[in-house]
Amino acid sequence: MARTVHEIQGYTIVLEHIAFLTRVFEAEGGEGYQFNVRFAADVRLAPRFPTREEAELARSLLIQALKDS
């Protein structure tokens, strides 16, 4: 069985290990916007983006990749 992977901000993510995604929210300290990716092994990735639009786009592309896998 081939693994389906997705790349986000230089990280390669194996889609089968994603447990859930949070909504896009403003990062602490005014550092832009982020969403969290939680994996089955209780590992979290929190990519940050300068604008909400970029964060929403990255999140929606990840969700589409999950649906397509």
Helices and strands as residue ranges (DSSP letters): E 5-8, E 11-14, G 15-17, E 18-21, E 25-26, G 28-30, E 33-34, E 37-39, E 44-45, E 48-49, H 52-68
